[in-house]
Amino acid sequence: MMNTTIQPSRGRFLLDRGASMPLILPATVLVLIFLVGPFYYMAYTAMTDLSFANPDQNGAFIGLDNFRRLVRSDPIFWGSFWLTIRFVVAAVALEFVLGFFLAWLIWRFIERQRLLTTLLLVPMMLAPVAVGLIWRLLLQGDFGMVSHYLRQVGLLSQSSAVFSTPSLVMPTIIAIDVWQWTPFVTLIILAGLMSLPRSPFEAATMDGAGPWRQFVDILLPLMRPIIALVLLLRGIDAFKEFDKVFIMTGGGPGTVSELLSIYAYRVNFKHWNLGYGAAVSFMVYLVVLIMCSIFYKAVYWKSAAERA
């Protein structure tokens, strides 16, 4: 009788004997240096009064005083916070609806998808700074091409510009963000749709279910992890939005477009109040952490209930 015992490979033997630790040590050191270290330094600085603009504030430990001041007596912070929330909700919702619709159209009706998906990559492959510069020039009040055509059709008065009109600033920023990141949502949703099994749809068709019932009862439940992933990635990225808005408006006019990231920049690097600015930055991290936990539960709540 032939001996069919499988001998472990030398590589597997070395991994089982603990030889993997030296292999992952460089990556672990890099993570500690560039991620964990700065985070703990930010958390510690947030509990000090460090300020380069005031010689009396030399980094003494003050506990949670910065956070109390932030929550209780800083209306500018709360204004920036709620402005950021509105921006995230509006931009991500529009990107998801448009991206899902485009992905569904491509999946159902377009056979040659390679060229179209390549073209969709163009806006999202541009650097945010480049996007900000491009749209700042296009919407410039005197010689911007888009501003010229908006005046021609009567959507913009002759004496005004988009980024100097408070009522137009945030809708314009949201529209630019949607233009850049809807392709990202489209490509991920399209990849999810192309990976769906055919058998549930075929069985539903044989049972007489229409397209709408198949969409609601089969497609959406199967796509739930992909949808949650898209919303999570775009929500985190939109909440940290800085580059485009800073290039286009700098947070103005006034504080009309001052998102939370721009407010944190202003406190840290214009007022040089590093202790208080670290507290603002920590709040950004805290909100992102809450968003991650919410989307994680949204994906796995059903499976957890079934296991229970």
N, C-alpha and C positions, 0 to 999 in steps of 0.2 A: 504494500500500500504506500502510495506516494505521500511524503511528508509535506503538508500544505501550510505549516506554521510560517507566518509572516514575521521576518526579522525586522526590528526597528532600524530605520536608517541612522547613519552616523549623526546627521543634523538633528534628528528628533532626539537622539540620545543626549546630545550636548544641551539641547533646550531643557530636557527633563532634569539634567544635572545642574541647572542654574546658570548655564553659560549665556542665557539671554540677557541677564542684567547688564553686563558691560556693553551690549549692543544698543540698549535703549537708554543708557546713561547720558550720551550727548544730547538726545532730544529732551530728556527730563531736565537737564541743566538749562537748556535754552528756554523751556517753558517757565522754569523757576525765575530766570533772569528777566525775561521780557513780559511775562504775564503775571505771575504770582507776586513777584517782588514789587513792581509798580503799583499793583492793587493795594497791597498792605501799606505801602508808603503813602498812597492817597488817603486810605482810611485813617492812618495816624495823623497826617497833616490836617485832615478835616476836624480833628479834635485839638488843634492848636490855634493860636492867634497870629500865625506867621503872616507878615505883610512887608513887602519891600518898599512900600510907599510911606510907612509909618515906622520910624526907628524905635518907638516904644513897644512895638509888637514884634518881638524877636523869636517867636515860636514857642511861647510858654503853653503848657498843657492846660486846656480849659474845659475838657470833657465834651459834653453834648451841647454847649452853648451855641455853637454855630448852627446846629440843626434846629434848636429851639427858635433862634432868630429867623431862620429860613422859613419855618412852618408858620410862625405866629405873626411876624411883622415885616414881611417882604412881599409887598403886592406885585413888584416887578417879576419876581420869581414865579408867582402863581399865574400872572398874565402870560409869561412865556410858556409855562407848563401847559395851560389849557389851550394856548395857540398851537403848541406842538401836538397835543392830543387831537385837535380838530384837523390839523394837517395830515397826521398819520391815518386817521379814520377815512377822510375824504380821498386821499391819494391811493391808499391801499385798496379801498372798496372799488374805486373806478378801475384801477389796474387789474383787480381780480375779475370783475365783470367783463371788461373788454378782453382781457387775456383768455378767460375761459371760453367766451363766445368765439374768438378767433381760432383758438385751438380746436374747438368742436367743429367749426366750419372746415378747417384744414383736414381734420381726421375723417370727416364724412364725405367731403365732396372733391378734395384735391388729391390726385394720385401722385403727381411728381412734386414731392414736398421738399426735396433737398435744396433747390434754388431758393424757394420762398423762405425756408428756415434760415438760410445763409443771409438773406437780405434783412431778416428780422434781427439778426445779431448786431447790425451796425450801430443803432443808438446806444445799446447797453455796453458796447465795447469802448465807447468814448470815455475818456477820463472825466469825472465830474467837474473838474476845473475847466476843461475844454468846453464842456456843455454850457457852463456858466458864462464863459467868455463869448461863445457863439451867440447865445440868446441875448446877452447884454448888448451886443452889437446890433443884432436884428431888431431889438425893441428900443434902441436908442432914440431919443426924442427928435433929434434934428435930421439924421440921415439914415436911421434904421429902416431896412426894407419892409419888415412886417408892420412897423408903425405907419409907414407911408400908405400901404394898402388898407390898413384899418381906417385911416383918415379918408381914403377914397370911397370906402363903402359906408362911411358915416358912423362907425363904431368908436371912433376916437376923435376928439375935438382937435382943431388946429393948434391950439395953444397948450396942449397937455401931452404928457408922455405916460406910458404904462407904469413904469416904476416910480413915478412921482405922484401917481393917483392912488391914495390909500385903499379905495374900494376895489382896485384892480390888481393890487400887488399879490395877495395870497392866492386868488383864483389863477393868476398867471403862473405862479410858482408851482401850484398843484398840477396845472396843465403840462408844464414842462417836465415835471417828475413822472407824470403818466406817460408822456411821449417817450421818455428814456427807458422806463422799467416795465411797461406793458409787454414788450417782447420777452423779457425774462419770465414773466408769468406764463405767457403763451407757450414757450418752449418746454417748461417743466410740466404744465398741464398736458401738452401734446404727448410728451414722453409717457406720462401716466396713462393716457387714453390708449396709446398704441400697445401698452403692455397688458391691457385688460383681456381676460379670457373671453372667447366667443360663445362658449357653451351656455352661460346664463341667458344671453340675449336670444340665442336660437331657441332655447326652451320657452322663454317668455313669448316669443313670436308664435310658436306652436300653440301656446295656451291662449292666444288671442289678445295679449297685452299690446297696447298701442305705444307709439314712440314716447309719449309723455310719461306713461306709467313705467316704461323701461328706464327713462331718464331719472325719475324720482326714486324708484324702488331698487334699481340695480346699479346704475352708473354712479350716482352720488354716493351711496354707501361704500362702493368699491374704491371710489376716489377720495374718500375722507382723509386718509393719512397724507396723500399728496397735497390736498387742499390745505390741510393744517400746516404742512411744511412750507408751502408757498406763503401763506399768511404770516407765519412766524418769521421767515427770512426777510420778507418785505417790511413787516412791522418793525423789526429790530433796526433794519437799515434806515427806514424812514424816520424813526425816532431819533436816530443819531445824525440826521441830515445836517450838514454844515457847509460843504464846499460850494455847491451851486448857489445857495442862498447868500452866502458871504460874498461871493464874487459879484452876483447880480445886484444885491440891494444893501449888503452890509448890515442887515437887520432893520433898515429904514423903509420908508420915511418915518422918523421917530422910532417907535418900537413896534410898528405894524407887522413886520416880518421877523421880529427877533425871536427865533426859536430857542429852545432851552440850551442847545449846544452853543449858539451864538452868545447867549447870556453868560454861560460858563466861560467862554473865551474872553468876554469883556471884563468880567470880574477878575479873572486870573491875569490876563496879559495887557489890559489897559489900566485897570485900577491897581494891579499887583497885590490884590488881597488874596494870597494863596491859601490861607486857612479856610476862609469862607468859600472861595472858589472850589476847593477840594470837596467841601460839603455839597455844593451844587452838582459837581461831577458825580459824586457818590449817589445822589438822588437819581441821576440818569441811569446809572448801573442798577439801582434798586428797581426802577420801573421796568427795565429790560428783563431782569430776573423774574419779576412777577408775570410779565408777558410770556416768558418761556414756560413757566409752570402752568399757566392757564391753557396754552395750546397743547402742552403735553397731556393734561387731563382731558382736553377735548378729543384727542386722538384715542386714548386708551380707556376712557370711562366705560364704554360698552363691554370691552373684553374683561375688565375688572369686575363688572357687575355679573357677567356670565360665570366667572370663576367663583364668585361668592355664592 
